[in-house]
Amino acid sequence: MPTIVLAKFDDPVNIGVLKLIEGYMDKRLKALRQKLREEKLSAFLVPHTDEHQSEYTPSYAERLEWITGFKGSAGFSVVSLNQAAIFVDGRYTLQVRDQVDLSLFSTLKLHQDQVEDWLFDNLDEGNVVGYDPWLHSKKWLEKAERKLSPKNISLKAVTKNPIDEVWLDRPEPSKALAKLHQDKYSGEKSSLKRRRIAGEVKSKGADALVLTALDSIAWLFNIRGSDVDTTPLVLSFAILYNTGKAALFIDPDKIDDDILKHLGKQVKHYPKEDFTSALQKLGKDGLKVMADPKSAHAAIFEALQSSDAVIIEADDPCQLDKACKNDVELDGTRNAHIRDAVAVCKFLCWVDENTPSSKIDEIDAVNKLLELRKEVFLFQGVSFDTISGAGPNGAIVHYKVTEETSRKLENNIIFLVDSGGQYLDGTTDITRTIAIGKPTEEQRNNFTRVLKGHIALAQARFPVGRTGAHLDTLARKSLWDVGLDYDHGTGHGVGSYLGVHEGPQSISPLAYNVPLKPGMIISNEPGYYKTGEYGIRIENLVIVGNSKYEEEERPMLTFETITMVPIDTRLVNVHMMTAAEITWLNIYHAKVREKIMPFLKGKDKEWLIQATEAITIV
């Protein structure tokens, strides 16, 4: 979610830094283009991903950042022999300007501007575009080929990624040991998960399932790791047979006796580099193989097709099963949210105590919040890099503070802090927007509009079978009423000591076809961002559950809010709220006080009492 924003290079002190970065990028582009000429390629595709389609890529796979300087979590670049472009979505329109040399790269909007259209418009008849088959989906390549065929522009898979060839100091993949995720946290043995998923594989008429998504593998085998920053994943591939037996492809150095005992005799492990030959053997053995074209890259399908395997394209069944948490996982995440809330409340008390003196800045806030979370039972690390944005920095949706950009938490600004923790029993993600000094009328009004959207979604009752796309408008309506909006989804799935972004569920304008189901954890986070001035976001996590109203004619679902931290009422314009909305906020704050106050004392307890006072219309 969060990513790094470099210094504001219009400051004279930073001009030299920009020139240095520009020089590096120019040299890297020249080295890559020379390699393309040697390979007789006219252009090369550089997505932000790894061989597992991960959102947060490990350092060795940060090829997009290496060639462009862009550090966001979503992007795509094309480098031709004489041009280069970078595509980013609405979250990163400000960030890309700070991080990428725009004299070297043109910027376009991801999802609105199509990469294949850029290739068609900027390449010549008969040109050849190189791609790494381990980094692109089969469906996207097929779509691009159709677009480019009228100009006879072809796509060519490379055996060695040319960026890897010229990236001389490229980091090595992590060698850290895999860790057992105990049954008391997972709520179900790996053997039972494998047996159930194997049954789904068999029902599809397949003999084996290919797994490439790291969160699916971590969930299925009840293992965790430290191979990806902020997300407890283990670099690996897997094949699950419809008998329940499995093969895990992983660096042998990551396996110890505890993991071997945990995996048992039904799971064989092999070096990761043996995965391609294992795929080919599936075809040679005449097996029917199930693979998800959304998560398995083109190289997977090429290896299967080369051995004449019968391929069954279907969704990775682990994703939906993983998203619907069992009772142990749900109780664990509720408990994790209470412990996490204690740390966040102490942090918010500290902010109020130390502002608006201008003694602390955004970095101090990040460090203080981490210090408090480290005191929490079962804490394993942050679930993403903390977004700590004061004033105009809060308007950068996925901002990450640096020494150069850090602003003081000074008087008469609003401060946005989006953070989360990884605990053995759950993953948290919370955003609070805080008034420092006296907020303006505009800030209070816009905060209240965001809050009204947040409450509307929190109170939603909706029929079984509805997707998040059906609910997204609830969170935006009060903003739309005055011509405002925000350029990110309203809600993303959250894992159980796994990814802070988890599919397949979401609340978004995009028409995803995955209905919300009981047991899913999802965020509720509408926002508003005024470029150059301030940002507002209110985020709680909720659990999807069955409605308990007996008079309903059809089965309905509701949300249970599990984040337990006060919402800053100093930013609320009570006169804009309905009586029902005020009641919701007062009930929420009463529950926060009930759940959190027993764990606070002294000034922290006094702060919580004041922050959760009921509000009324005077």
C-alpha positions in Angstrom: 0.0 0.0 0.0 2.4 2.7 1.0 5.5 3.5 -1.0 8.4 5.9 -0.9 8.3 9.5 -2.1 11.6 11.1 -2.8 12.6 14.6 -1.9 10.8 17.7 -3.3 13.5 18.5 -5.8 12.4 22.1 -6.5 14.3 22.9 -3.2 17.8 24.1 -4.2 19.5 21.9 -1.7 18.1 18.8 -3.5 18.9 19.8 -7.1 22.2 17.9 -6.9 20.4 14.8 -5.7 18.0 14.9 -8.6 20.8 15.3 -11.1 22.6 12.3 -9.6 19.4 10.2 -9.9 18.8 11.4 -13.4 22.3 10.4 -14.4 21.9 6.9 -13.0 18.6 6.4 -14.8 20.1 7.6 -18.1 23.0 5.2 -17.8 20.7 2.4 -16.9 18.4 3.1 -19.9 21.5 3.2 -22.2 22.7 -0.2 -20.8 19.3 -1.8 -21.3 18.9 -0.4 -24.8 22.3 -1.8 -25.8 21.2 -5.2 -24.5 18.0 -4.9 -26.6 20.0 -4.1 -29.7 22.1 -7.2 -29.1 19.0 -9.3 -28.7 17.4 -7.7 -31.8 14.5 -6.3 -29.8 12.7 -3.1 -30.5 11.3 -2.6 -27.0 11.0 -4.4 -23.6 8.1 -4.7 -21.2 8.8 -3.9 -17.5 5.9 -4.7 -15.1 5.9 -4.2 -11.4 5.7 -7.8 -10.3 7.7 -10.9 -9.7 7.2 -14.5 -10.8 4.4 -14.9 -8.3 2.3 -11.9 -9.3 3.0 -10.4 -5.9 1.8 -6.9 -5.1 4.8 -6.2 -2.8 7.8 -7.5 -4.7 11.0 -8.6 -3.0 14.1 -6.5 -3.6 15.6 -8.8 -6.3 12.5 -8.4 -8.4 12.2 -4.6 -8.2 13.0 -4.1 -11.9 10.6 -1.3 -12.5 12.1 0.7 -9.7 15.6 0.0 -10.9 15.0 1.2 -14.4 12.6 4.2 -13.7 13.1 5.2 -10.0 9.4 4.7 -9.3 8.8 3.0 -5.9 5.0 2.6 -6.0 3.2 -0.7 -5.7 1.5 -0.6 -9.1 3.1 0.4 -12.4 4.3 -0.7 -15.8 7.0 0.6 -18.1 7.9 0.2 -21.7 11.4 0.9 -22.9 12.0 1.1 -26.7 15.2 2.0 -28.5 14.4 5.7 -28.5 11.4 6.2 -26.1 10.3 5.2 -22.7 6.9 5.4 -20.9 5.7 4.6 -17.4 2.0 3.8 -16.5 0.7 4.5 -13.0 -2.8 4.6 -11.5 -4.5 7.5 -9.8 -2.8 6.9 -6.4 0.6 7.8 -7.8 0.1 10.8 -10.1 2.0 13.0 -7.6 4.5 10.4 -6.6 5.6 9.6 -10.2 6.5 13.2 -10.8 8.9 13.2 -7.8 10.5 9.9 -8.5 10.8 9.6 -12.2 12.9 11.7 -14.6 10.2 13.0 -16.9 12.8 14.0 -19.5 13.4 10.2 -19.9 9.9 8.8 -19.4 6.5 10.0 -20.5 3.8 9.3 -17.9 0.4 7.7 -18.6 -2.5 6.4 -16.6 -2.6 2.7 -15.8 -6.0 1.1 -16.8 -7.0 4.2 -18.7 -4.1 4.3 -21.2 -3.4 0.8 -22.5 0.2 -0.4 -22.8 -0.6 -2.2 -26.0 -2.0 1.0 -27.5 1.2 2.8 -26.7 3.2 0.0 -28.4 1.0 0.2 -31.5 1.3 4.0 -31.7 5.0 4.3 -31.0 6.6 1.2 -32.7 7.2 0.6 -36.4 5.8 -2.2 -38.6 7.5 -5.5 -38.0 9.1 -4.5 -34.7 9.8 -7.1 -32.0 8.8 -6.5 -28.3 10.6 -8.6 -25.7 9.0 -9.8 -22.5 9.9 -12.0 -19.6 7.3 -14.9 -19.6 7.6 -15.2 -15.8 6.3 -11.7 -15.4 3.2 -11.5 -17.6 -0.1 -13.2 -17.7 -1.1 -15.3 -20.6 -4.3 -13.4 -21.1 -2.6 -10.0 -21.2 -0.1 -11.2 -23.8 -2.9 -12.6 -26.0 -4.7 -9.3 -25.8 -1.6 -7.4 -26.7 -0.9 -9.7 -29.6 -4.3 -9.1 -31.1 -3.8 -5.3 -30.8 -0.4 -5.4 -32.4 -1.1 -7.9 -35.2 -2.3 -5.2 -37.8 1.2 -3.7 -37.8 2.9 -7.1 -37.6 4.5 -6.2 -34.3 5.4 -9.4 -32.5 6.0 -10.4 -28.8 9.0 -12.5 -28.1 9.7 -14.3 -24.8 13.2 -13.9 -23.5 15.1 -16.7 -21.7 17.1 -14.1 -19.6 15.6 -10.9 -18.5 17.8 -8.1 -20.1 17.4 -5.9 -17.0 18.9 -8.7 -14.9 21.8 -8.9 -17.3 22.7 -5.2 -16.8 21.7 -4.9 -13.1 25.1 -5.7 -11.8 24.4 -5.2 -8.1 21.0 -7.0 -8.1 20.1 -8.4 -4.7 19.9 -12.1 -4.1 16.5 -13.8 -3.1 16.1 -14.2 0.7 17.6 -17.3 2.4 15.5 -16.8 5.6 14.0 -20.0 7.1 10.3 -20.7 6.6 8.3 -20.7 9.8 5.5 -22.9 11.0 2.1 -21.1 11.4 0.7 -23.0 14.3 -2.8 -24.6 14.3 -3.9 -22.4 17.3 -3.6 -19.4 14.9 -4.6 -21.0 11.6 -7.6 -22.8 13.0 -7.2 -25.8 10.7 -4.4 -28.3 9.9 -2.7 -28.0 6.6 -3.6 -31.7 5.8 -7.3 -30.8 6.1 -6.9 -27.8 3.9 -5.1 -29.8 1.3 -7.7 -32.5 1.3 -10.5 -30.0 0.9 -8.8 -28.1 -1.9 -7.8 -31.4 -3.6 -11.5 -32.3 -3.7 -12.2 -29.0 -5.5 -9.4 -29.9 -8.0 -11.0 -33.3 -8.6 -14.4 -31.8 -9.1 -13.0 -29.7 -11.9 -11.8 -32.9 -13.6 -8.1 -32.1 -12.9 -5.4 -34.3 -11.6 -3.2 -31.5 -10.3 -3.3 -27.8 -9.3 -0.4 -25.5 -10.0 0.0 -22.8 -7.3 2.2 -19.7 -7.8 0.5 -17.1 -5.5 2.6 -16.9 -2.4 -0.3 -16.2 -0.1 -2.1 -19.3 -1.4 1.0 -21.4 -0.7 1.5 -19.9 2.8 -2.2 -20.5 3.7 -2.4 -24.0 2.3 0.7 -25.3 4.0 0.4 -23.2 7.1 3.8 -21.7 6.7 5.0 -18.1 7.0 8.3 -16.4 6.2 10.2 -13.1 5.8 11.0 -13.1 2.1 8.9 -10.1 1.3 8.9 -6.9 3.3 5.9 -6.4 5.6 4.1 -9.6 4.4 5.1 -13.0 6.0 5.5 -14.9 2.7 7.9 -17.7 1.6 9.3 -17.7 -1.9 8.0 -21.0 -3.4 5.9 -22.8 -5.9 3.6 -25.8 -5.3 1.7 -28.5 -7.1 -1.3 -30.1 -5.3 -2.6 -33.4 -6.6 -6.2 -34.4 -6.3 -5.2 -37.1 -3.9 -4.1 -34.5 -1.3 -0.4 -35.1 -1.8 1.7 -32.1 -2.8 5.1 -31.0 -4.0 6.6 -27.8 -2.6 9.4 -26.1 -4.7 11.5 -24.0 -2.3 15.1 -23.2 -1.6 16.4 -26.2 0.5 18.1 -23.7 2.8 14.7 -22.5 3.9 13.6 -25.9 5.3 14.6 -27.1 8.7 13.5 -30.2 10.7 10.5 -28.5 12.2 9.1 -27.6 8.8 9.9 -31.1 7.5 8.0 -32.7 10.4 5.1 -30.2 9.9 4.8 -30.9 6.1 4.8 -34.7 6.7 5.1 -37.5 4.3 2.3 -36.3 2.0 4.4 -33.2 1.0 7.6 -33.6 -0.9 10.0 -30.7 -1.3 12.3 -29.9 -4.2 14.6 -27.0 -5.2 12.7 -24.1 -6.7 14.6 -24.3 -9.9 13.1 -27.8 -10.5 9.6 -26.3 -10.9 9.6 -25.9 -14.7 10.8 -29.5 -15.3 8.1 -30.7 -12.8 5.4 -28.9 -14.9 6.7 -30.5 -18.0 6.6 -33.9 -16.3 2.9 -33.4 -15.6 2.2 -33.2 -19.3 4.4 -36.2 -20.1 2.5 -38.2 -17.5 -0.7 -37.4 -19.3 -2.2 -35.4 -16.4 -4.9 -32.8 -16.6 -3.6 -29.7 -14.9 -5.5 -26.9 -13.3 -4.0 -23.3 -13.3 -5.3 -19.9 -12.7 -4.5 -17.5 -15.6 -4.9 -14.5 -13.3 -2.0 -15.6 -11.1 0.0 -18.0 -13.1 2.3 -16.3 -15.6 2.7 -17.2 -19.2 5.8 -19.3 -18.5 3.6 -21.8 -16.5 1.3 -22.3 -19.5 4.2 -22.5 -21.9 5.9 -25.3 -19.8 2.6 -27.2 -19.7 1.8 -26.8 -23.3 5.3 -27.9 -24.4 4.7 -31.3 -22.8 1.1 -31.6 -24.2 -0.5 -31.3 -20.8 -4.3 -30.9 -20.7 -4.8 -27.5 -19.2 -7.9 -26.6 -17.2 -8.0 -22.8 -16.7 -9.8 -22.0 -13.4 -9.6 -19.7 -10.4 -7.1 -20.7 -7.7 -9.5 -22.3 -5.2 -7.2 -21.3 -2.3 -8.0 -17.6 -2.7 -11.7 -17.7 -1.9 -11.3 -20.4 0.8 -8.5 -18.3 2.4 -10.6 -15.2 2.3 -13.5 -16.8 4.3 -11.9 -17.0 7.7 -12.7 -19.7 10.2 -13.8 -18.9 13.7 -10.3 -19.3 15.2 -9.0 -16.8 12.6 -11.9 -14.3 13.2 -11.5 -14.5 17.0 -7.7 -14.0 16.5 -8.1 -10.9 14.4 -10.6 -9.4 16.8 -8.1 -9.9 19.6 -5.3 -8.5 17.5 -7.3 -5.4 16.7 -7.9 -4.8 20.4 -4.2 -5.1 21.3 -3.3 -3.0 18.2 -5.9 -0.3 19.2 -4.2 0.1 22.6 -1.0 1.0 20.9 -2.7 3.3 18.4 -4.6 5.1 21.2 -1.4 5.6 23.1 0.1 7.0 19.9 -2.8 9.4 19.3 -2.5 10.6 22.9 1.2 11.2 22.3 0.4 13.2 19.2 -2.1 15.4 21.0 0.4 15.9 23.9 3.3 16.9 21.6 1.5 19.1 19.1 1.1 21.8 18.0 4.5 22.7 19.5 6.3 21.7 16.2 8.7 19.6 18.2 7.8 16.4 16.3 7.7 15.6 12.6 6.3 12.8 10.4 9.4 10.6 11.0 9.0 11.0 14.7 5.4 9.8 14.4 6.4 6.7 12.4 9.0 5.8 14.9 6.8 6.4 17.9 4.0 4.2 16.5 6.4 1.4 15.8 7.9 1.7 19.3 4.4 1.3 20.8 3.4 -1.6 18.5 6.6 -3.5 19.4 5.3 -3.6 23.0 2.2 -5.5 21.8 1.8 -9.3 22.4 2.4 -11.4 19.2 3.6 -8.4 17.2 5.8 -9.6 14.2 6.3 -6.3 12.3 4.3 -3.7 10.4 1.8 -4.8 7.7 3.0 -2.1 5.4 5.2 1.0 5.6 3.4 3.6 7.6 1.9 6.6 5.8 2.6 9.6 8.0 1.4 12.7 6.1 1.1 16.2 7.6 -0.7 18.9 5.7 -0.1 18.6 1.9 1.8 15.3 2.3 -1.5 13.8 3.5 -2.9 14.4 0.0 -0.4 11.9 -1.5 -2.4 8.7 -1.1 0.5 6.3 -0.8 3.1 8.6 0.7 6.1 7.5 2.7 8.1 10.0 4.6 11.9 10.5 4.1 14.4 12.8 5.8 14.0 15.2 2.9 10.2 15.3 2.9 9.4 15.1 6.6 7.1 17.9 7.8 6.6 19.1 11.3 3.3 18.4 13.0 2.7 22.1 13.4 -0.3 24.2 14.3 -3.5 24.4 12.2 -3.0 21.4 9.9 -4.5 18.0 9.7 -2.4 14.9 10.0 -3.2 11.6 8.2 -1.6 8.4 9.5 -2.3 5.0 7.9 -0.6 2.1 9.5 -1.0 -1.6 10.5 0.6 -4.5 12.3 1.3 -8.1 11.6 0.4 -10.3 14.6 0.5 -14.1 14.8 -3.3 -14.1 15.2 -4.2 -11.3 12.7 -3.3 -8.4 10.4 -4.4 -4.8 11.1 -4.8 -1.8 8.9 -6.1 1.6 10.3 -6.2 5.2 9.1 -7.0 8.1 11.3 -7.0 11.8 10.3 -6.2 14.1 13.2 -6.8 17.8 13.8 -3.7 19.7 15.0 -4.8 23.2 16.1 -8.0 24.6 14.6 -9.2 22.9 11.4 -10.8 25.1 8.7 -14.5 25.0 7.9 -13.7 23.4 4.6 -11.6 20.6 6.2 -14.3 19.9 8.8 -17.0 19.8 6.1 -15.0 17.4 3.9 -14.0 15.2 6.8 -17.7 15.0 7.7 -18.6 14.0 4.2 -16.0 11.2 4.3 -17.3 10.1 7.7 -20.9 10.0 6.4 -19.7 7.7 3.6 -17.8 5.5 6.1 -20.9 5.2 8.3 -23.1 4.5 5.4 -20.9 1.5 4.4 -20.5 0.3 8.0 -24.3 0.2 8.4 -24.9 -1.5 5.1 -27.3 -4.5 5.0 -27.2 -6.2 1.6 -28.5 -9.5 0.0 -26.3 -12.6 -0.2 -24.6 -12.7 -3.6 -23.8 -9.0 -3.9 -20.3 -7.8 -4.7 -18.4 -4.9 -3.3 -19.1 -3.0 -6.5 -22.7 -2.8 -5.4 -21.8 -1.1 -2.2 -19.0 1.3 -3.3 -21.4 4.1 -4.1 -22.6 4.2 -0.5 -19.2 5.5 0.6 -19.0 8.1 -2.1 -22.4 9.7 -2.3 -21.9 12.5 0.2 -18.7 13.5 -1.6 -20.4 13.2 -5.0 -23.2 15.5 -3.8 -20.7 18.4 -3.8 -18.6 17.3 -6.8 -15.8 15.5 -4.9 -14.4 11.9 -5.1 -11.3 9.9 -4.5 -9.2 7.8 -6.9 -8.8 4.5 -5.0 -11.0 1.6 -4.0 -13.1 1.9 -0.9 -12.2 -1.5 0.5 -9.7 -4.3 0.1 -9.5 -7.8 1.6 -7.2 -8.4 4.5 -5.5 -11.7 5.4 -5.0 -13.5 8.7 -1.3 -12.9 9.4 -0.9 -12.6 5.7 -1.3 -9.8 3.1 -2.8 -6.5 4.1 -4.2 -6.6 0.6 -6.0 -9.8 -0.1 -8.3 -11.0 -2.8 -10.6 -11.9 -4.3 -13.0 -9.6 -2.4 -13.0 -5.8 -2.7 -15.3 -2.8 -2.4 -14.5 -0.8 -5.6 -16.2 0.8 -8.6 -14.7 -2.0 -10.7 -17.2 -4.7 -11.5 -15.6 -7.6 -9.7 -17.8 -10.7 -9.8 -16.8 -12.2 -6.4 -19.7 -11.9 -4.0 -19.0 -10.9 -0.4 -19.2 -13.9 1.9 -19.4 -14.4 5.7 -15.9 -14.5 7.3 -14.3 -12.2 4.8 -12.3 -9.3 6.3 -12.4 -6.1 4.3 -11.5 -2.4 4.8 -13.9 0.5 4.9 -11.8 3.5 3.9 -13.3 6.4 1.9 -11.2 9.5 1.6 -10.7 12.9 0.1 -7.4 14.5 -1.0 -6.9 18.2 -1.9 -3.6 18.3 -3.8 -1.0 20.6 -2.1 -3.2 21.1 1.0 -4.4 18.1 3.0 -5.7 14.5 2.9 -8.5 12.8 4.7 -9.1 9.1 5.1 -11.0 7.1 7.7 -10.3 3.4 7.7 -11.7 0.6 9.8 -11.6 -3.1 9.1 -14.9 -5.0 9.1 -15.9 -8.7 9.0 -18.7 -9.8 6.7 -21.4 -11.7 8.7 -24.9 -12.9 8.4 -27.7 -10.5 9.3 -29.8 -11.6 12.3 -33.0 -9.8 11.5 -35.7 -12.5 11.5 -38.2 -10.5 9.5 -36.0 -10.4 6.4 -37.5 -12.1 3.4 -34.2 -13.1 1.9 -30.8 -13.9 3.4 -28.8 -10.7 4.1 -25.3 -9.8 5.1 -23.9 -7.0 7.3 -20.5 -5.7 8.5 -19.0 -6.0 12.0 -16.5 -3.2 12.6 -13.4 -4.6 14.4 -11.1 -1.6 14.5 -11.4 0.0 17.9 -9.8 3.5 17.8 -11.7 6.8 18.2 -12.5 9.0 15.2 -11.4 12.6 15.7 -14.7 14.5 16.5 -12.8 17.8 16.4 -13.1 17.4 12.6 -16.8 16.6 12.6 -19.4 19.2 11.6 -22.3 17.8 13.6 -24.8 20.0 11.8 -24.1 18.0 8.5 -24.9 14.7 10.1 -28.2 12.9 10.6 -29.4 11.7 13.9 -28.8 8.1 12.8 -25.2 9.0 11.9 -24.6 10.7 15.2 -26.0 7.7 17.0 -23.7 5.3 15.1 -20.7 7.4 16.0 -21.7 7.6 19.6 -22.3 3.8 19.8 -19.0 3.1 18.1 -17.1 5.3 20.6 -18.9 3.7 23.5 -17.8 0.3 22.3 -14.2 1.6 21.8 -14.2 2.9 25.4 -15.6 -0.4 26.7 -13.0 -2.6 24.8 -9.9 -0.4 25.2 -10.1 1.5 28.4 -9.3 -1.5 30.7 -5.8 -1.6 29.0 -5.0 2.1 29.5 -4.1 4.1 32.5 -3.1 7.6 33.5 -3.0 10.2 30.7 -3.7 7.6 28.0 -6.9 6.6 29.8 -7.9 10.3 30.3 -7.3 10.9 26.6 -9.5 7.9 25.6 -12.3 9.1 27.8 -12.2 12.6 26.2 -11.8 11.2 22.7 -14.9 9.0 23.0 -17.3 11.5 24.6 -20.7 11.4 23.0 -21.5 14.2 20.6 -24.8 16.1 20.4 -26.3 18.9 18.3 -26.4 22.0 20.4 
